[in-house]
């Protein structure tokens, strides 16, 4: 019988083989739900995201609710917490990483019309109030996911998955 691949829940983070991470930085701007943050961590791990930037009131490890949905993914995906989102944006600017906010605005470009730069930082905002206006002003672009229903919004963790896999598809990674 052939030996199975190692199950990564049985080995320490230090023993895991290195993986190629894609130059995608995820900025979570004041997300209020730790469950959404945990889900984003899991999806970011699945997509081999380079870094998650947690800003303001966004839950960060250690956090019981985050642990419940992340299932340990915050051990695999590099992350940084910033009390102020402007400090995060300053750090990204210093690295020359363009920032694209995902938000429904009158001037947002539909996701289907964007050429995703490489590297990039994508910003996802608060579940009720969206991306902070100051962050929108500092963004190189504002992109929206086309909506066909009445609600004109989508769960932030779901939106992240849609955007992440569109980026990976366009970069011909998936």
N, C-alpha and C positions, 0 to 999 in steps of 0.2 A: 504494500500500500504506500502511495506517495505521501511524503511529509507535507503537511499543510503550512501555509504562510503563518508566521507568528501572529497571534491575536494581540494587538497593541495595548489592550487593557491589562495584560499580564506582565508587561515589562515596564521599567521605569522610563521616564522622559529622556534621561541621559543615554539609555541604551537604544533608543529609536534611531533608525537610519535617517540621515538628513534627506530632506525633500527640497525640490526646487520650488521656491515661492515666486509668485508673479508680482510685478511691481504695482500692486493695488493697495492703496491706503484707504481704510474705511474710517470716516469721522462720524461719531454718533454725538449729535448736538442736543444735549439735555433730554434724552429719552427717559420717560417716566416709568416704563415697565421693565423690571429686571428680567421677566420672562422673554420679552422681545430681545433684549440684549443677549441673553443666553442662546436663543435661537440663532441670532446673527453670528455669534461665535462658532456655533456648529457648522453653519453654512460657510463661513469664512474658512474654516478648517477644510471642508470638502473642496473648496475652490482654491486652496493653497494661497490665500491672501498673505501679503507681506506683513501688514501691521494694522492693528485696530487702535484708534485714538478715541478715548472715552472722555467726554467733556461735560463739565457742570454737574448736574444732578444725575447723570447717567450712572447706573449701578456698575461697580467694578469689584473684582475679587478682593477679599473674600466676601461673599454675599450668599445667603442661603437660597434665595429664589433664583439667583443667577446660576448657582451650582446645579439646581434641579433641571434646568433646560439646557445648559451648556454641556452637561455630562462630561466635564473635565476638559472641554476644548480650549479653555483659557490657558491650560498648561501647554498647548501646542502652538497656538497663534500668538505671536508677540503682540503685546499691547502696552499702552501708556495711558495714564490718567492725567488730565489737565483740569484744574479747577476752573480756568477761564478758556473759552473756545479761542479767543484771540491768541493765546500762547501757543495753542496747537497750530493755528494758521500761520503764525510767525515761524514756527519750526519747519513746517512744510515749505513755506516760501524760501527759507534759508537753504533748503535742499533742492530748490528749483522744481518742485512738484506742483503741477497745475491742479487747481481745486475746481471740481464740478459739483454743484448742489443738485440734489434730486428733489424737486418741488413743483407743485402745480401753481404756476403764475401765468398772467396774461402773456408774458414774453418768453416763457420757457420753450425750448426747442423739443419737439417730440423725440423720444429715444430712438426711434427708427431713422431719424435724420442726422444722428451724431456720429462723428468719427472719434472713437475713444482714444485719447492720447496715451502714450506709454512712456513713462509711468504716469499715474494719476492718483488723485485723492477724490473719493466720492463722499459727499456729506448727506446724511440722513437726519431729519429733524424730529422734534417732539411730536408725539402722536396726536396732539390736539392743535398745537400752534405752528407746527412745521419748523422749517429751518429759520433760525434767527435772521432778522433783516440785515444786521451787520455782516453776518456770514455770507448772505446772498450778494451783498455789495462787493465783497472780496473774492467772489467766485469768478473764474474765467468764463463759466457758462452755467446756465440753469437749464436742467433737462427734466422733462416730465415723461412718465409712462402714459401712453395713450389710454384713456378711459372711455368706455362706451355706456356705462350705466348712469344712474341718477346720483349716486353718492359721490362720485368724482374723487374717491380716495381709496387707498388700499392699506392693509396692515403693513407697518414699517419693516417687519422681518420678511414678509412676503415680497415687498418691494425690493428689498436688498437682494434676495435670491434672483429675482427677475433681472435686475440691473447687472449683478455679478456675472450671471451666465450669458448675458448679452455681450458684456465686455470680453469674456473668454471665447465666445463664439466668433466675435469679430476679429480677435487676435489669433484665431485659428488654433486655440488651445484645447477645446473640447472635442 
